[in-house]
Structure formats: C-alpha cells, structure tokens
Amino acid sequence: MLGSALVDMAETYLLRGKPLPQPDPMKTDHESDIEETIYLLLTGANDVEIVPHAIET
C-alpha cells in the first residue's frame, strides 16, 4: 500500500512538471519500530505521439 502511494505521488509530481523530491537519509522517526528502504522504479518517455486510427465505415 505504501509503495502504491509513492508511485501515485511520483506520477503527480511528474505530471505537474515538478522534480521528484530528493531523499534525505538524515530524516528518521524515533517512534518507529523498524525503518525499511523502499525502492521506487519509474519508467518514462519524453516523446509521446498519439496517432488516431482510421475508422472503417
């Protein structure tokens, strides 16, 4: 669930033309039981062209 939320956040940043926030390894939550690294892998393209298909009648 957390991974999905991070993907949504990353997509929103990119759709708005904003850079992704840089990770800060110094941030921590002292109340957490464990801390686990989450790797976010994105695929993107910078030249997308939408070509409509002909409709046969």
C-alpha distance matrix in Angstrom:
0.0 3.8 5.5 5.2 6.4 8.8 10.1 10.8 12.5 14.5 15.6 16.8 18.7 20.3 21.2 22.9 24.7 23.5 22.9 19.6 19.8 21.2 19.5 21.6 21.9 24.0 21.2 20.1 19.2 22.0 20.5 17.5 18.2 17.0 15.9 14.1 14.5 11.7 13.6 13.1 15.4 16.7 19.6 21.9 25.5 28.1 30.6 29.4 32.1 31.8 34.8 35.6 37.1 40.6 40.8 43.6 45.7
3.8 0.0 3.8 5.4 5.1 6.3 8.8 9.9 10.5 12.4 14.3 15.4 16.7 18.6 20.0 21.3 22.8 21.1 20.3 16.8 16.5 17.7 15.9 17.8 18.2 20.3 17.5 16.6 16.0 19.1 18.0 15.1 16.3 14.8 13.1 11.5 11.6 9.0 11.2 10.9 13.9 15.4 18.7 21.0 24.6 27.0 29.8 29.0 32.0 32.1 35.4 36.5 38.3 41.8 42.3 45.3 47.6
5.5 3.8 0.0 3.8 5.4 5.1 6.3 8.7 9.9 10.6 12.4 14.3 15.4 16.7 18.4 20.2 21.3 19.8 18.7 15.2 15.6 16.6 15.1 17.6 18.1 20.7 18.5 18.0 18.2 21.4 20.8 17.7 18.6 16.4 14.2 11.8 10.8 7.3 8.5 7.6 10.3 11.9 15.2 17.7 21.4 24.0 26.8 26.1 29.2 29.5 32.7 34.0 35.7 39.4 40.1 43.0 45.5
5.2 5.4 3.8 0.0 3.8 5.4 5.1 6.3 8.6 9.9 10.6 12.4 14.4 15.5 16.4 18.5 20.1 19.2 18.7 15.7 16.7 18.4 17.5 20.2 21.2 23.6 21.2 21.0 20.9 24.2 23.3 20.5 21.6 19.7 17.7 15.5 14.5 11.0 11.6 9.7 11.5 12.0 14.7 16.8 20.3 22.9 25.4 24.3 27.1 26.9 30.1 31.2 32.9 36.4 36.9 39.9 42.3
6.4 5.1 5.4 3.8 0.0 3.8 5.4 5.1 6.2 8.6 9.9 10.6 12.4 14.3 15.3 16.7 18.6 17.2 17.1 14.1 14.6 16.7 15.9 18.4 19.8 21.9 19.1 19.0 18.8 22.3 21.5 19.1 20.8 19.3 17.2 15.6 14.8 11.6 12.7 10.7 13.2 13.4 16.3 17.9 21.3 23.4 26.1 25.1 28.0 27.9 31.3 32.4 34.4 37.9 38.4 41.6 43.8
8.8 6.3 5.1 5.4 3.8 0.0 3.8 5.4 5.0 6.1 8.6 9.8 10.6 12.4 14.2 15.5 16.7 15.0 14.1 10.8 11.4 13.2 12.5 15.3 16.8 19.2 16.9 17.3 17.8 21.5 21.3 18.8 20.6 18.6 15.9 14.1 12.4 9.2 9.8 7.6 10.3 10.8 14.1 15.7 19.2 21.2 24.3 23.8 27.0 27.4 30.9 32.4 34.6 38.2 39.1 42.4 44.8
10.1 8.8 6.3 5.1 5.4 3.8 0.0 3.8 5.4 5.1 6.1 8.6 9.9 10.6 12.1 14.3 15.4 14.5 13.9 11.1 12.8 14.7 14.7 17.9 19.5 22.2 20.2 20.8 21.6 25.1 25.0 22.4 23.9 21.7 19.0 16.7 14.6 11.0 10.4 7.2 8.6 8.1 11.0 12.6 16.0 18.3 21.1 20.4 23.5 23.9 27.3 28.9 30.9 34.6 35.5 38.8 41.3
10.8 9.9 8.7 6.3 5.1 5.4 3.8 0.0 3.8 5.5 5.2 6.2 8.7 10.0 10.5 12.4 14.3 13.8 14.1 11.9 13.6 16.3 16.6 19.6 21.6 24.0 21.6 22.2 22.6 26.2 25.8 23.6 25.5 23.7 21.1 19.3 17.6 14.2 14.0 10.9 12.2 11.0 13.3 14.0 17.0 18.9 21.4 20.4 23.1 23.1 26.6 27.8 30.1 33.6 34.4 37.7 40.0
12.5 10.5 9.9 8.6 6.2 5.0 5.4 3.8 0.0 3.8 5.5 5.1 6.3 8.7 10.0 10.8 12.5 11.1 11.4 9.0 10.2 13.2 13.8 16.7 19.1 21.1 18.7 19.8 20.4 24.2 24.2 22.2 24.5 22.8 20.0 18.6 16.8 13.8 13.8 10.9 12.7 11.7 14.4 14.8 17.8 19.0 22.0 21.5 24.5 24.9 28.5 30.0 32.5 36.0 37.0 40.4 42.7
14.5 12.4 10.6 9.9 8.6 6.1 5.1 5.5 3.8 0.0 3.8 5.4 5.2 6.3 8.6 10.0 10.7 9.5 9.0 6.5 8.8 11.5 12.7 16.0 18.4 20.9 19.2 20.7 21.9 25.6 26.0 23.9 26.0 23.8 20.7 18.8 16.3 13.3 12.3 8.9 10.0 8.5 11.1 11.4 14.5 15.8 19.0 18.9 22.1 23.0 26.7 28.6 31.1 34.7 36.0 39.5 42.0
15.6 14.3 12.4 10.6 9.9 8.6 6.1 5.2 5.5 3.8 0.0 3.8 5.5 5.1 6.0 8.6 9.8 9.9 10.5 9.2 12.1 15.0 16.4 19.8 22.2 24.7 22.9 24.4 25.4 29.1 29.3 27.1 29.1 27.0 24.0 22.0 19.6 16.3 15.0 11.3 11.5 8.9 10.4 10.0 12.6 14.0 16.7 16.0 19.0 19.6 23.2 24.9 27.5 31.1 32.3 35.8 38.3
16.8 15.4 14.3 12.4 10.6 9.8 8.6 6.2 5.1 5.4 3.8 0.0 3.8 5.4 5.1 6.2 8.6 8.6 10.2 9.6 11.9 15.3 17.0 20.0 22.8 24.9 22.8 24.3 25.1 28.9 29.0 27.2 29.6 27.9 25.0 23.5 21.3 18.3 17.6 14.1 14.9 12.5 14.0 13.2 15.3 15.9 18.5 17.8 20.5 20.9 24.6 26.1 29.0 32.4 33.5 37.0 39.3
18.7 16.7 15.4 14.4 12.4 10.6 9.9 8.7 6.3 5.2 5.5 3.8 0.0 3.8 5.6 5.3 6.3 5.1 6.5 6.3 8.8 12.3 14.6 17.5 20.6 22.6 20.9 22.9 24.2 28.0 28.6 27.0 29.5 27.6 24.4 23.1 20.6 17.9 17.0 13.7 14.6 12.3 14.0 12.9 15.0 15.1 18.1 18.2 21.2 22.2 26.0 27.9 30.9 34.4 35.8 39.4 41.8
20.3 18.6 16.7 15.5 14.3 12.4 10.6 10.0 8.7 6.3 5.1 5.4 3.8 0.0 3.8 5.3 5.0 5.6 6.7 7.3 10.8 13.7 16.2 19.5 22.4 24.8 23.5 25.6 27.1 30.9 31.6 29.7 32.0 29.8 26.5 24.7 21.9 19.0 17.3 13.8 13.6 10.6 11.4 9.7 11.3 11.3 14.3 14.6 17.7 19.0 22.8 25.0 27.9 31.5 33.1 36.7 39.3
21.2 20.0 18.4 16.4 15.3 14.2 12.1 10.5 10.0 8.6 6.0 5.1 5.6 3.8 0.0 3.8 5.4 7.6 9.9 10.9 14.0 17.2 19.7 22.9 25.8 28.1 26.4 28.4 29.6 33.3 33.7 31.9 34.3 32.3 29.2 27.4 24.9 21.8 20.3 16.7 16.3 13.2 13.4 11.2 12.2 11.9 14.2 13.7 16.2 17.0 20.8 22.5 25.7 29.0 30.5 34.2 36.5
22.9 21.3 20.2 18.5 16.7 15.5 14.3 12.4 10.8 10.0 8.6 6.2 5.3 5.3 3.8 0.0 3.8 5.5 8.9 10.6 13.2 16.6 19.4 22.1 25.4 27.3 25.6 27.8 29.0 32.8 33.3 31.9 34.6 32.8 29.7 28.3 25.9 23.1 22.0 18.6 18.8 15.9 16.5 14.3 15.1 14.2 16.6 16.5 18.9 19.8 23.5 25.3 28.6 31.8 33.3 37.0 39.2
24.7 22.8 21.3 20.1 18.6 16.7 15.4 14.3 12.5 10.7 9.8 8.6 6.3 5.0 5.4 3.8 0.0 3.8 6.7 9.4 12.3 15.3 18.5 21.3 24.6 26.6 25.4 28.0 29.7 33.4 34.3 32.9 35.4 33.4 30.0 28.6 25.7 23.2 21.6 18.3 18.1 15.2 15.5 13.0 13.4 12.0 14.7 15.5 18.2 19.8 23.5 25.7 29.1 32.3 34.2 37.9 40.3
23.5 21.1 19.8 19.2 17.2 15.0 14.5 13.8 11.1 9.5 9.9 8.6 5.1 5.6 7.6 5.5 3.8 0.0 3.8 6.5 8.8 11.9 15.1 17.8 21.2 23.0 21.9 24.5 26.3 30.0 31.1 29.8 32.5 30.5 27.1 25.9 23.2 21.0 19.8 16.7 17.3 14.9 16.2 14.3 15.5 14.4 17.6 18.6 21.6 23.2 26.9 29.2 32.4 35.8 37.6 41.2 43.7
22.9 20.3 18.7 18.7 17.1 14.1 13.9 14.1 11.4 9.0 10.5 10.2 6.5 6.7 9.9 8.9 6.7 3.8 0.0 3.8 6.3 8.7 12.1 15.0 18.2 20.3 19.6 22.4 24.6 28.2 29.6 28.2 30.7 28.4 24.9 23.6 20.5 18.6 17.2 14.5 15.0 13.2 14.8 13.4 15.0 14.3 17.9 19.3 22.7 24.6 28.3 30.9 33.9 37.4 39.3 42.9 45.6
19.6 16.8 15.2 15.7 14.1 10.8 11.1 11.9 9.0 6.5 9.2 9.6 6.3 7.3 10.9 10.6 9.4 6.5 3.8 0.0 3.8 6.4 9.2 12.4 15.4 17.7 16.8 19.3 21.5 25.1 26.4 24.7 27.1 24.8 21.2 19.8 16.9 14.9 13.7 11.1 12.3 11.2 13.6 13.2 15.7 15.9 19.5 20.6 24.1 25.8 29.5 31.9 34.8 38.4 40.1 43.6 46.3
19.8 16.5 15.6 16.7 14.6 11.4 12.8 13.6 10.2 8.8 12.1 11.9 8.8 10.8 14.0 13.2 12.3 8.8 6.3 3.8 0.0 3.8 6.5 9.1 12.4 14.3 13.3 16.1 18.4 21.9 23.5 22.1 24.8 22.6 19.1 18.3 15.6 14.4 13.9 12.2 14.3 14.0 16.8 16.9 19.4 19.6 23.3 24.4 27.9 29.6 33.3 35.6 38.4 42.0 43.7 47.2 49.8
21.2 17.7 16.6 18.4 16.7 13.2 14.7 16.3 13.2 11.5 15.0 15.3 12.3 13.7 17.2 16.6 15.3 11.9 8.7 6.4 3.8 0.0 3.8 6.5 9.6 11.8 11.7 14.8 17.6 20.9 22.9 21.5 23.9 21.4 17.8 17.0 14.1 13.6 13.0 12.2 14.3 14.7 17.7 18.1 20.7 21.0 24.8 26.3 29.9 31.9 35.5 38.0 40.7 44.4 46.2 49.6 52.4
19.5 15.9 15.1 17.5 15.9 12.5 14.7 16.6 13.8 12.7 16.4 17.0 14.6 16.2 19.7 19.4 18.5 15.1 12.1 9.2 6.5 3.8 0.0 3.8 6.2 8.9 8.7 11.4 14.4 17.6 19.7 18.1 20.3 17.8 14.1 13.5 10.8 11.0 11.1 11.4 14.1 15.5 18.8 19.9 22.9 23.7 27.5 28.8 32.4 34.2 37.8 40.2 42.7 46.4 48.1 51.4 54.2
21.6 17.8 17.6 20.2 18.4 15.3 17.9 19.6 16.7 16.0 19.8 20.0 17.5 19.5 22.9 22.1 21.3 17.8 15.0 12.4 9.1 6.5 3.8 0.0 3.8 5.4 5.8 9.0 12.4 15.2 17.8 16.8 19.2 17.0 13.5 13.9 11.9 13.1 13.9 14.7 17.7 19.2 22.6 23.7 26.6 27.3 31.1 32.4 36.1 37.8 41.5 43.8 46.4 50.1 51.7 55.1 57.8
21.9 18.2 18.1 21.2 19.8 16.8 19.5 21.6 19.1 18.4 22.2 22.8 20.6 22.4 25.8 25.4 24.6 21.2 18.2 15.4 12.4 9.6 6.2 3.8 0.0 3.8 5.6 7.8 11.5 13.7 16.5 15.3 17.1 14.6 11.2 11.8 10.2 12.3 13.6 15.3 18.3 20.4 23.9 25.5 28.6 29.6 33.4 34.7 38.4 40.1 43.7 46.1 48.5 52.2 53.8 57.1 59.9
24.0 20.3 20.7 23.6 21.9 19.2 22.2 24.0 21.1 20.9 24.7 24.9 22.6 24.8 28.1 27.3 26.6 23.0 20.3 17.7 14.3 11.8 8.9 5.4 3.8 0.0 3.8 6.4 10.1 11.8 15.1 14.7 16.9 15.1 12.3 13.8 13.1 15.4 17.1 18.7 21.8 23.9 27.3 28.8 31.8 32.6 36.4 37.7 41.4 43.1 46.7 49.0 51.5 55.2 56.8 60.1 62.8
21.2 17.5 18.5 21.2 19.1 16.9 20.2 21.6 18.7 19.2 22.9 22.8 20.9 23.5 26.4 25.6 25.4 21.9 19.6 16.8 13.3 11.7 8.7 5.8 5.6 3.8 0.0 3.8 7.1 9.6 12.5 12.1 14.9 13.5 10.8 12.7 12.4 14.3 16.4 17.8 21.2 23.1 26.7 28.2 31.3 32.2 35.9 36.9 40.5 41.9 45.6 47.7 50.2 53.8 55.2 58.5 61.1
20.1 16.6 18.0 21.0 19.0 17.3 20.8 22.2 19.8 20.7 24.4 24.3 22.9 25.6 28.4 27.8 28.0 24.5 22.4 19.3 16.1 14.8 11.4 9.0 7.8 6.4 3.8 0.0 3.8 6.2 8.9 8.5 11.2 10.2 8.1 10.8 11.6 13.9 16.7 18.5 22.1 24.4 28.1 29.9 33.2 34.4 38.1 38.9 42.4 43.6 47.2 49.1 51.5 55.1 56.3 59.6 62.0
19.2 16.0 18.2 20.9 18.8 17.8 21.6 22.6 20.4 21.9 25.4 25.1 24.2 27.1 29.6 29.0 29.7 26.3 24.6 21.5 18.4 17.6 14.4 12.4 11.5 10.1 7.1 3.8 0.0 3.8 5.4 5.6 9.0 9.2 8.3 11.6 13.3 15.2 18.5 20.1 23.9 26.1 29.9 31.7 35.2 36.5 40.1 40.5 43.9 44.8 48.5 50.1 52.4 56.0 56.9 60.2 62.5
22.0 19.1 21.4 24.2 22.3 21.5 25.1 26.2 24.2 25.6 29.1 28.9 28.0 30.9 33.3 32.8 33.4 30.0 28.2 25.1 21.9 20.9 17.6 15.2 13.7 11.8 9.6 6.2 3.8 0.0 3.8 5.6 8.2 9.4 9.8 13.4 15.7 18.1 21.4 23.4 27.1 29.5 33.3 35.3 38.8 40.1 43.7 44.2 47.6 48.6 52.1 53.8 56.0 59.7 60.5 63.7 66.0
20.5 18.0 20.8 23.3 21.5 21.3 25.0 25.8 24.2 26.0 29.3 29.0 28.6 31.6 33.7 33.3 34.3 31.1 29.6 26.4 23.5 22.9 19.7 17.8 16.5 15.1 12.5 8.9 5.4 3.8 0.0 3.8 6.6 9.0 10.3 13.9 16.6 18.6 22.2 24.0 27.8 30.2 33.9 36.0 39.5 41.1 44.6 44.7 48.0 48.7 52.2 53.6 55.7 59.3 59.9 63.1 65.3
17.5 15.1 17.7 20.5 19.1 18.8 22.4 23.6 22.2 23.9 27.1 27.2 27.0 29.7 31.9 31.9 32.9 29.8 28.2 24.7 22.1 21.5 18.1 16.8 15.3 14.7 12.1 8.5 5.6 5.6 3.8 0.0 3.8 5.6 7.0 10.4 13.4 15.3 19.0 21.1 24.7 27.3 31.0 33.4 37.0 38.8 42.2 42.3 45.6 46.2 49.7 51.1 53.1 56.7 57.3 60.4 62.7
18.2 16.3 18.6 21.6 20.8 20.6 23.9 25.5 24.5 26.0 29.1 29.6 29.5 32.0 34.3 34.6 35.4 32.5 30.7 27.1 24.8 23.9 20.3 19.2 17.1 16.9 14.9 11.2 9.0 8.2 6.6 3.8 0.0 3.8 7.1 10.1 13.7 15.8 19.5 22.0 25.5 28.4 32.1 34.7 38.4 40.5 43.8 43.9 47.2 47.8 51.1 52.5 54.3 57.9 58.5 61.4 63.7
17.0 14.8 16.4 19.7 19.3 18.6 21.7 23.7 22.8 23.8 27.0 27.9 27.6 29.8 32.3 32.8 33.4 30.5 28.4 24.8 22.6 21.4 17.8 17.0 14.6 15.1 13.5 10.2 9.2 9.4 9.0 5.6 3.8 0.0 3.8 6.5 10.1 12.6 16.2 19.0 22.3 25.4 29.1 31.8 35.5 37.7 41.0 41.2 44.6 45.4 48.7 50.3 52.0 55.7 56.4 59.3 61.8
15.9 13.1 14.2 17.7 17.2 15.9 19.0 21.1 20.0 20.7 24.0 25.0 24.4 26.5 29.2 29.7 30.0 27.1 24.9 21.2 19.1 17.8 14.1 13.5 11.2 12.3 10.8 8.1 8.3 9.8 10.3 7.0 7.1 3.8 0.0 3.8 6.8 9.5 13.0 15.7 19.2 22.2 25.9 28.5 32.2 34.2 37.7 38.0 41.5 42.4 45.8 47.6 49.4 53.1 54.0 57.0 59.6
14.1 11.5 11.8 15.5 15.6 14.1 16.7 19.3 18.6 18.8 22.0 23.5 23.1 24.7 27.4 28.3 28.6 25.9 23.6 19.8 18.3 17.0 13.5 13.9 11.8 13.8 12.7 10.8 11.6 13.4 13.9 10.4 10.1 6.5 3.8 0.0 3.8 6.4 9.7 12.8 16.0 19.3 22.8 25.7 29.4 31.6 35.0 35.3 38.8 39.7 43.0 44.8 46.5 50.2 51.2 54.1 56.8
14.5 11.6 10.8 14.5 14.8 12.4 14.6 17.6 16.8 16.3 19.6 21.3 20.6 21.9 24.9 25.9 25.7 23.2 20.5 16.9 15.6 14.1 10.8 11.9 10.2 13.1 12.4 11.6 13.3 15.7 16.6 13.4 13.7 10.1 6.8 3.8 0.0 3.8 6.4 9.7 12.8 16.1 19.7 22.5 26.1 28.3 31.7 32.2 35.8 36.9 40.2 42.2 44.0 47.8 49.0 52.0 54.7
11.7 9.0 7.3 11.0 11.6 9.2 11.0 14.2 13.8 13.3 16.3 18.3 17.9 19.0 21.8 23.1 23.2 21.0 18.6 14.9 14.4 13.6 11.0 13.1 12.3 15.4 14.3 13.9 15.2 18.1 18.6 15.3 15.8 12.6 9.5 6.4 3.8 0.0 3.8 6.4 9.7 12.9 16.5 19.3 23.0 25.4 28.7 28.9 32.4 33.4 36.7 38.6 40.3 44.1 45.2 48.2 51.0
13.6 11.2 8.5 11.6 12.7 9.8 10.4 14.0 13.8 12.3 15.0 17.6 17.0 17.3 20.3 22.0 21.6 19.8 17.2 13.7 13.9 13.0 11.1 13.9 13.6 17.1 16.4 16.7 18.5 21.4 22.2 19.0 19.5 16.2 13.0 9.7 6.4 3.8 0.0 3.8 6.4 9.9 13.3 16.3 19.9 22.4 25.6 26.1 29.6 30.9 34.1 36.2 37.9 41.7 43.1 46.0 48.9
13.1 10.9 7.6 9.7 10.7 7.6 7.2 10.9 10.9 8.9 11.3 14.1 13.7 13.8 16.7 18.6 18.3 16.7 14.5 11.1 12.2 12.2 11.4 14.7 15.3 18.7 17.8 18.5 20.1 23.4 24.0 21.1 22.0 19.0 15.7 12.8 9.7 6.4 3.8 0.0 3.8 6.5 10.2 12.9 16.6 19.1 22.3 22.6 26.1 27.3 30.6 32.7 34.5 38.3 39.7 42.8 45.6
15.4 13.9 10.3 11.5 13.2 10.3 8.6 12.2 12.7 10.0 11.5 14.9 14.6 13.6 16.3 18.8 18.1 17.3 15.0 12.3 14.3 14.3 14.1 17.7 18.3 21.8 21.2 22.1 23.9 27.1 27.8 24.7 25.5 22.3 19.2 16.0 12.8 9.7 6.4 3.8 0.0 3.8 6.9 10.1 13.8 16.6 19.6 19.9 23.4 24.8 27.9 30.2 31.8 35.6 37.2 40.2 43.2
16.7 15.4 11.9 12.0 13.4 10.8 8.1 11.0 11.7 8.5 8.9 12.5 12.3 10.6 13.2 15.9 15.2 14.9 13.2 11.2 14.0 14.7 15.5 19.2 20.4 23.9 23.1 24.4 26.1 29.5 30.2 27.3 28.4 25.4 22.2 19.3 16.1 12.9 9.9 6.5 3.8 0.0 3.8 6.5 10.2 13.0 16.0 16.2 19.8 21.2 24.4 26.7 28.6 32.4 34.1 37.2 40.2
19.6 18.7 15.2 14.7 16.3 14.1 11.0 13.3 14.4 11.1 10.4 14.0 14.0 11.4 13.4 16.5 15.5 16.2 14.8 13.6 16.8 17.7 18.8 22.6 23.9 27.3 26.7 28.1 29.9 33.3 33.9 31.0 32.1 29.1 25.9 22.8 19.7 16.5 13.3 10.2 6.9 3.8 0.0 3.8 7.2 10.5 13.0 13.1 16.6 18.2 21.2 23.7 25.5 29.3 31.2 34.2 37.4
21.9 21.0 17.7 16.8 17.9 15.7 12.6 14.0 14.8 11.4 10.0 13.2 12.9 9.7 11.2 14.3 13.0 14.3 13.4 13.2 16.9 18.1 19.9 23.7 25.5 28.8 28.2 29.9 31.7 35.3 36.0 33.4 34.7 31.8 28.5 25.7 22.5 19.3 16.3 12.9 10.1 6.5 3.8 0.0 3.8 6.8 9.5 9.9 13.6 15.5 18.7 21.5 23.6 27.4 29.5 32.7 35.8
25.5 24.6 21.4 20.3 21.3 19.2 16.0 17.0 17.8 14.5 12.6 15.3 15.0 11.3 12.2 15.1 13.4 15.5 15.0 15.7 19.4 20.7 22.9 26.6 28.6 31.8 31.3 33.2 35.2 38.8 39.5 37.0 38.4 35.5 32.2 29.4 26.1 23.0 19.9 16.6 13.8 10.2 7.2 3.8 0.0 3.8 5.8 6.7 10.5 13.0 16.0 19.2 21.4 25.1 27.6 30.7 34.0
28.1 27.0 24.0 22.9 23.4 21.2 18.3 18.9 19.0 15.8 14.0 15.9 15.1 11.3 11.9 14.2 12.0 14.4 14.3 15.9 19.6 21.0 23.7 27.3 29.6 32.6 32.2 34.4 36.5 40.1 41.1 38.8 40.5 37.7 34.2 31.6 28.3 25.4 22.4 19.1 16.6 13.0 10.5 6.8 3.8 0.0 3.8 6.4 9.9 12.9 16.0 19.4 22.0 25.5 28.2 31.4 34.6
30.6 29.8 26.8 25.4 26.1 24.3 21.1 21.4 22.0 19.0 16.7 18.5 18.1 14.3 14.2 16.6 14.7 17.6 17.9 19.5 23.3 24.8 27.5 31.1 33.4 36.4 35.9 38.1 40.1 43.7 44.6 42.2 43.8 41.0 37.7 35.0 31.7 28.7 25.6 22.3 19.6 16.0 13.0 9.5 5.8 3.8 0.0 3.8 6.6 10.1 12.8 16.3 19.0 22.3 25.2 28.4 31.6
29.4 29.0 26.1 24.3 25.1 23.8 20.4 20.4 21.5 18.9 16.0 17.8 18.2 14.6 13.7 16.5 15.5 18.6 19.3 20.6 24.4 26.3 28.8 32.4 34.7 37.7 36.9 38.9 40.5 44.2 44.7 42.3 43.9 41.2 38.0 35.3 32.2 28.9 26.1 22.6 19.9 16.2 13.1 9.9 6.7 6.4 3.8 0.0 3.8 6.7 9.7 13.0 15.7 19.2 21.8 25.1 28.3
32.1 32.0 29.2 27.1 28.0 27.0 23.5 23.1 24.5 22.1 19.0 20.5 21.2 17.7 16.2 18.9 18.2 21.6 22.7 24.1 27.9 29.9 32.4 36.1 38.4 41.4 40.5 42.4 43.9 47.6 48.0 45.6 47.2 44.6 41.5 38.8 35.8 32.4 29.6 26.1 23.4 19.8 16.6 13.6 10.5 9.9 6.6 3.8 0.0 3.8 6.3 9.8 12.6 15.8 18.7 22.0 25.1
31.8 32.1 29.5 26.9 27.9 27.4 23.9 23.1 24.9 23.0 19.6 20.9 22.2 19.0 17.0 19.8 19.8 23.2 24.6 25.8 29.6 31.9 34.2 37.8 40.1 43.1 41.9 43.6 44.8 48.6 48.7 46.2 47.8 45.4 42.4 39.7 36.9 33.4 30.9 27.3 24.8 21.2 18.2 15.5 13.0 12.9 10.1 6.7 3.8 0.0 3.8 6.5 9.6 12.9 15.4 18.8 21.8
34.8 35.4 32.7 30.1 31.3 30.9 27.3 26.6 28.5 26.7 23.2 24.6 26.0 22.8 20.8 23.5 23.5 26.9 28.3 29.5 33.3 35.5 37.8 41.5 43.7 46.7 45.6 47.2 48.5 52.1 52.2 49.7 51.1 48.7 45.8 43.0 40.2 36.7 34.1 30.6 27.9 24.4 21.2 18.7 16.0 16.0 12.8 9.7 6.3 3.8 0.0 3.8 6.5 9.6 12.5 15.7 18.8
35.6 36.5 34.0 31.2 32.4 32.4 28.9 27.8 30.0 28.6 24.9 26.1 27.9 25.0 22.5 25.3 25.7 29.2 30.9 31.9 35.6 38.0 40.2 43.8 46.1 49.0 47.7 49.1 50.1 53.8 53.6 51.1 52.5 50.3 47.6 44.8 42.2 38.6 36.2 32.7 30.2 26.7 23.7 21.5 19.2 19.4 16.3 13.0 9.8 6.5 3.8 0.0 3.8 6.6 9.0 12.5 15.4
37.1 38.3 35.7 32.9 34.4 34.6 30.9 30.1 32.5 31.1 27.5 29.0 30.9 27.9 25.7 28.6 29.1 32.4 33.9 34.8 38.4 40.7 42.7 46.4 48.5 51.5 50.2 51.5 52.4 56.0 55.7 53.1 54.3 52.0 49.4 46.5 44.0 40.3 37.9 34.5 31.8 28.6 25.5 23.6 21.4 22.0 19.0 15.7 12.6 9.6 6.5 3.8 0.0 3.8 6.4 9.4 12.7
40.6 41.8 39.4 36.4 37.9 38.2 34.6 33.6 36.0 34.7 31.1 32.4 34.4 31.5 29.0 31.8 32.3 35.8 37.4 38.4 42.0 44.4 46.4 50.1 52.2 55.2 53.8 55.1 56.0 59.7 59.3 56.7 57.9 55.7 53.1 50.2 47.8 44.1 41.7 38.3 35.6 32.4 29.3 27.4 25.1 25.5 22.3 19.2 15.8 12.9 9.6 6.6 3.8 0.0 3.8 6.4 9.5
40.8 42.3 40.1 36.9 38.4 39.1 35.5 34.4 37.0 36.0 32.3 33.5 35.8 33.1 30.5 33.3 34.2 37.6 39.3 40.1 43.7 46.2 48.1 51.7 53.8 56.8 55.2 56.3 56.9 60.5 59.9 57.3 58.5 56.4 54.0 51.2 49.0 45.2 43.1 39.7 37.2 34.1 31.2 29.5 27.6 28.2 25.2 21.8 18.7 15.4 12.5 9.0 6.4 3.8 0.0 3.8 6.4
43.6 45.3 43.0 39.9 41.6 42.4 38.8 37.7 40.4 39.5 35.8 37.0 39.4 36.7 34.2 37.0 37.9 41.2 42.9 43.6 47.2 49.6 51.4 55.1 57.1 60.1 58.5 59.6 60.2 63.7 63.1 60.4 61.4 59.3 57.0 54.1 52.0 48.2 46.0 42.8 40.2 37.2 34.2 32.7 30.7 31.4 28.4 25.1 22.0 18.8 15.7 12.5 9.4 6.4 3.8 0.0 3.8
45.7 47.6 45.5 42.3 43.8 44.8 41.3 40.0 42.7 42.0 38.3 39.3 41.8 39.3 36.5 39.2 40.3 43.7 45.6 46.3 49.8 52.4 54.2 57.8 59.9 62.8 61.1 62.0 62.5 66.0 65.3 62.7 63.7 61.8 59.6 56.8 54.7 51.0 48.9 45.6 43.2 40.2 37.4 35.8 34.0 34.6 31.6 28.3 25.1 21.8 18.8 15.4 12.7 9.5 6.4 3.8 0.0
